């Protein structure tokens, strides 16, 4: 599956349209190159365009509509602060497991973010999971978390292998390392309490970090979620 685009076209200013169109064109051009050179497909250590193009072979990538400040916004030239230090860059997008899903009408899409600490090379990939692996027990429940697909897309099948159950068991062991933290905010308008459980492991020279979060907020009620991160 190779597809990329901006969801739900809507009125936007010309500058946003041009930037989005240029980003999509750059990614599609890289996809063509990577189709002929699959050994160069990678995310960590690569530039943003190569990372996104590589992920596109596994998923459909999209963004919120332009009128919601969406669109593909590739990192610009490297920026430095007044002391000459490189300023990090990030880029947000969405992953669709079903190409026919429409943004805002289906909640199976996963939010993703790539981080470039040096402004040029991807050194972290974060996924906001829709289904919390901490709650998964059966194989079917684990399949719904998509963690096997996401890990394979980032690190490659040579690293992850084809045994989904083995990967689920490894992931489950990591998320139950019980490195936990609690936070209480007693601000009247938004009093809340949150807790998280996290763990990490090295896999093919990369750190896989998993986090499960739950809590209660006066303004939103109960909430929870999970994040899967790969970083150099």
C-alpha positions as CSV (number, residue, x, y, z in Angstrom):
1,X,0.0,0.0,0.0
2,X,1.5,3.3,-1.0
3,X,-0.7,6.4,-0.6
4,X,-0.4,9.9,0.8
5,X,-2.6,12.9,0.9
6,X,-4.4,15.6,2.9
7,X,-7.8,14.6,4.2
8,X,-11.0,16.5,3.5
9,X,-9.9,19.2,1.1
10,X,-11.3,22.6,2.2
11,X,-10.6,26.3,1.6
12,X,-7.2,27.4,2.7
13,X,-4.8,30.2,1.9
14,X,-2.6,29.8,-1.1
15,X,0.6,29.6,1.0
16,X,-0.7,26.6,2.9
17,X,-1.9,25.0,-0.3
18,X,1.5,25.5,-2.0
19,X,3.4,24.2,1.0
20,X,1.2,21.1,1.3
21,X,1.4,20.4,-2.4
22,X,5.2,20.7,-2.4
23,X,5.5,18.4,0.6
24,X,3.3,15.7,-1.0
25,X,5.1,16.0,-4.3
26,X,8.5,15.6,-2.6
27,X,7.3,12.5,-0.6
28,X,5.7,10.9,-3.7
29,X,9.0,11.5,-5.7
30,X,10.9,9.8,-2.9
31,X,8.4,6.9,-2.9
32,X,9.3,6.3,-6.6
33,X,13.0,6.2,-5.8
34,X,12.5,3.9,-2.8
35,X,10.4,1.5,-4.8
36,X,13.4,0.9,-7.0
37,X,15.8,0.9,-4.0
38,X,14.0,-0.9,-1.1
39,X,17.2,-1.2,0.9
40,X,17.1,2.6,1.4
41,X,13.7,2.5,3.1
42,X,14.1,3.6,6.7
43,X,12.9,6.2,9.2
44,X,15.3,6.6,12.1
45,X,18.5,8.4,11.0
46,X,16.9,9.4,7.7
47,X,15.5,12.8,6.6
48,X,11.8,13.5,7.1
49,X,10.9,12.9,3.4
50,X,12.6,9.5,3.4
51,X,11.0,8.5,6.6
52,X,7.5,9.5,5.5
53,X,8.0,7.8,2.1
54,X,9.2,4.7,3.8
55,X,6.2,4.5,6.1
56,X,3.9,5.0,3.0
57,X,4.8,1.5,1.9
58,X,3.0,0.1,4.9
59,X,0.2,2.7,5.6
60,X,-1.8,5.5,4.1
61,X,-0.5,8.8,5.5
62,X,-2.7,11.8,5.8
63,X,-3.2,14.9,7.9
64,X,-6.1,17.0,9.3
65,X,-7.7,19.3,6.7
66,X,-5.9,22.5,5.9
67,X,-8.6,24.6,7.5
68,X,-7.8,22.8,10.8
69,X,-4.1,23.8,10.4
70,X,-3.4,20.4,8.9
71,X,-1.4,19.6,5.8
72,X,2.1,18.2,5.4
73,X,4.5,20.6,6.9
74,X,8.0,19.4,6.2
75,X,10.8,20.8,8.4
76,X,12.4,23.8,6.9
77,X,16.1,24.8,6.9
78,X,17.9,24.0,10.1
79,X,17.4,26.8,12.7
80,X,19.8,27.8,15.4
81,X,19.3,29.8,18.5
82,X,21.4,32.9,19.5
83,X,24.1,30.6,21.0
84,X,24.5,28.6,17.8
85,X,22.7,25.5,19.1
86,X,20.6,23.6,16.6
87,X,16.9,23.9,17.2
88,X,14.9,20.6,17.1
89,X,12.1,20.2,14.6
90,X,9.0,18.0,14.7
91,X,6.3,17.0,12.2
92,X,2.8,15.6,12.9
93,X,0.7,13.4,10.6
94,X,-1.9,10.6,10.8
95,X,-1.7,6.9,9.8
96,X,-4.7,5.2,8.3
97,X,-4.9,1.4,8.5
98,X,-7.9,1.4,6.1
99,X,-7.4,3.7,3.1
100,X,-11.1,4.2,2.9
101,X,-11.4,5.7,6.4
102,X,-12.3,9.4,6.4
103,X,-10.8,11.8,8.9
104,X,-13.1,12.6,11.8
105,X,-15.5,9.9,10.8
106,X,-13.4,7.0,11.9
107,X,-11.4,6.9,15.1
108,X,-9.0,4.1,14.1
109,X,-6.5,6.5,12.7
110,X,-3.3,6.9,14.8
111,X,-1.6,10.2,15.4
112,X,2.1,10.1,14.6
113,X,5.0,12.5,15.1
114,X,8.6,12.4,14.0
115,X,11.3,14.3,15.9
116,X,14.5,15.7,14.4
117,X,16.8,16.9,17.2
118,X,19.3,18.2,14.8
119,X,16.7,19.7,12.5
120,X,17.7,17.3,9.7
121,X,17.5,13.6,10.7
122,X,14.7,11.7,12.3
123,X,15.8,10.4,15.7
124,X,12.3,9.6,17.2
125,X,9.0,8.4,16.0
126,X,5.9,8.6,18.3
127,X,2.5,6.9,17.8
128,X,-0.6,7.8,19.9
129,X,-2.3,4.4,20.0
130,X,-6.1,4.2,19.8
131,X,-6.3,0.9,21.5
132,X,-4.3,0.6,24.8
133,X,-2.0,-2.5,24.7
134,X,-2.1,-2.6,28.5
135,X,-5.8,-3.7,28.3
136,X,-5.2,-6.3,25.5
137,X,-5.2,-10.0,26.4
138,X,-6.3,-12.0,23.4
139,X,-4.5,-12.1,20.0
140,X,-7.4,-10.3,18.4
141,X,-7.2,-7.5,21.0
142,X,-3.5,-7.1,20.4
143,X,-4.1,-7.0,16.7
144,X,-6.3,-4.0,17.2
145,X,-3.5,-2.1,18.8
146,X,-1.5,-2.2,15.5
147,X,1.8,-2.2,17.5
148,X,3.2,-5.1,15.4
149,X,2.5,-3.2,12.1
150,X,3.9,0.0,13.5
151,X,7.1,-1.5,14.8
152,X,7.6,-3.4,11.5
153,X,7.1,-0.2,9.5
154,X,9.7,1.7,11.5
155,X,12.3,-1.0,12.1
156,X,11.7,-3.3,9.2
157,X,10.7,-7.0,9.0
158,X,14.3,-8.2,9.3
159,X,14.3,-6.7,12.8
160,X,10.8,-7.5,14.0
161,X,10.3,-10.8,12.3
162,X,7.0,-12.5,11.4
163,X,6.0,-13.9,14.7
164,X,3.3,-11.5,16.0
165,X,2.7,-13.4,19.2
166,X,6.3,-13.3,20.1
167,X,6.4,-9.6,19.6
168,X,3.2,-9.1,21.6
169,X,4.7,-11.0,24.5
170,X,7.9,-8.9,24.4
171,X,5.8,-5.7,24.3
172,X,3.7,-6.9,27.2
173,X,6.7,-7.6,29.3
174,X,8.1,-4.2,28.6
175,X,4.9,-2.3,29.4
176,X,4.7,-4.1,32.7
177,X,8.1,-3.1,34.0
178,X,6.1,-0.8,36.3
179,X,8.1,2.3,36.0
180,X,5.2,4.5,37.2
181,X,4.5,8.1,38.0
182,X,1.5,10.0,39.4
183,X,0.6,13.6,39.1
184,X,-2.1,15.7,40.8
185,X,-3.2,19.1,39.7
186,X,-5.6,20.8,42.2
187,X,-6.3,23.9,40.1
188,X,-10.0,24.5,40.6
189,X,-11.1,24.9,37.0
190,X,-9.1,21.9,35.8
191,X,-8.3,19.7,38.8
192,X,-7.0,16.4,37.6
193,X,-5.1,13.4,38.5
194,X,-3.1,11.2,36.1
195,X,-0.9,8.2,36.3
196,X,1.3,6.4,33.9
197,X,3.2,3.2,33.5
198,X,6.1,2.9,31.2
199,X,9.0,0.7,30.2
200,X,11.6,0.4,27.5
201,X,13.9,-2.0,25.8
202,X,16.6,-2.1,23.1
203,X,15.6,-3.7,19.8
204,X,18.0,-3.8,16.8
205,X,20.0,-0.9,18.4
206,X,16.9,1.3,18.9
207,X,15.1,2.1,22.1
208,X,11.4,1.1,22.1
209,X,9.6,3.0,24.8
210,X,6.0,2.3,25.7
211,X,3.7,4.3,28.0
212,X,0.2,3.8,29.2
213,X,-1.6,6.8,30.7
214,X,-4.9,7.1,32.6
215,X,-6.5,9.8,34.7
216,X,-9.5,12.0,35.6
217,X,-10.1,15.6,34.8
218,X,-12.8,17.9,36.2
219,X,-13.3,19.3,32.7
220,X,-13.2,16.1,30.6
221,X,-13.9,13.2,33.0
222,X,-12.0,10.0,32.7
223,X,-9.4,9.6,30.0
224,X,-6.6,7.2,29.0
225,X,-4.2,6.4,26.2
226,X,-1.0,4.8,25.2
227,X,2.1,6.0,23.3
228,X,4.6,3.9,21.4
229,X,8.0,5.5,20.8
230,X,11.1,4.5,18.8
231,X,14.2,6.6,19.3
232,X,17.9,6.4,18.6
